[in-house]
Amino acid sequence: MSEAKQGGTGTSTSPASNINRVRIPDFFNSFEEYKSIFTEALIEELNLQMLELALNFRSACAKLPSKQTGKKTDNNF
């Protein structure tokens, strides 16, 4: 993960930057705790990446010409 996504001082223009809520500790009491926290972190990361992808897709779709007018649309999905 990037420094910005880990809550560091890095900057990003991503809509998903600095949103991560799962914190990964330096020490784990058990393998089950390790597995649980990393599973939560991976799910969160995948959701944030999907959000960014969806926003980029929506933006690209808004730039497509409309079938009726041939002009760019302001689609409100």
Summary of the structure (lengths in Angstrom):
residues: 77
radius of gyration: 18.3
end to end distance: 30.4
largest distance: 62.1
contacts: 151
relative contact order: 0.12
helix: 42%
strand: 3%
